[in-house]
Amino acid sequence: MLKELFTKSKKKKYATIPSERDKQDVPEGIMTKCPNCKKIMYTKELVKNAKVCLHCGHHHTMTADERIESLFEPGSFTELDEGLLTANPLDFPDYMDKIEKDREKSDLNEAVVTGVGKIGGHELAVAVMDSRFRMGSMGSVVGEKITRAIEKAGESGIPFLIFTASGGARMQEGVLSLMQMAKTSAALKMFSDGGGLIVSVMTHPTTGGVSASFASLGDINLAEPGALIGFAGRRIIEQTIREELPDDFQTAEFLMKHGQLDAVVSRLDMKEKLENILEIHVPGGEWV
């Protein structure tokens, strides 16, 4: 007995594997880990905070429906052109299979939701891109829906607001996708010449042909904190100019510092900021 008291117990070489009875199942989706600060929080609390991290302020990805619900007055939003569907004009292999998978995953027909609604009592046309659908890439239907929303704003004499989130032009549609840059830009020019107010809000990421066309053509250009905004990728630029770029290159803060944005606005303050812009520029719903 004394020997047992003074003898060190041997450590187990391998950890004990808990039985199925000992495991506690945590429902999927109940917790969310922030990719920036690595803190874990309840998903419900994150959603209540407009998907802005409670610890570091990181802006998590927001769906088009969530953004519309967070900004527009209840019951005021009417969707436009929901039934426009993508075709496969170039017969690109497996393209329609991928489109169908994204429809099921996102419950959207395309990478942008357009419509008319009210913010702060002011009616406006809006286009909200959703990165869950083909990474928000710009194809023929995306360009057509945005163009129609701009034209609707012009016909109704109301402002046009767009939230961008895109990886750029959709390669499966080739030059038909690139043509949307010119089409949307021309529509915005006609709308602007008629006195229309254009507000663009760039979210993470806004890149490629989208950043080089309608995303950057607002009378007022805003962005969410930390959003990646740029045309070509960082690595391509560094290889081309043979120089190392700053760490914050192509972030919203970098663009703001160099005069390419009017403001970087937290999602928590976005509704108030938009209400102020609309109040200043379109009192009573008429052009100033």
Buried (B, 14 or more C-beta within 10 A) or exposed (E): EEEEEEEEEEEEEEEEEEEEEEEEEEEEEEBBEBEBBEEEBEBEEBBEBBBBBBEEBBBBEBBBBBBBEBBBEEEBBEEBBEEBEBEBBBEBEEBBEEBEEBBEEBEBBBBBBBBBBBBBEBBBBBBBBBBBBBBBBBBBBBBBBBBBBBBBBBEBBBBBBBBBBBBBBBBBBEEBBBBBBEBBBEBBEEBBEEEBBBBBBBBBBBBBBBBBBBBBBBBBBBBBBBBBBBBBBEEEBEEEEEEEEEEEBBBBBBBBEEEBBBBBBEBEEBBEBBBEBBEEBBEEBEEE
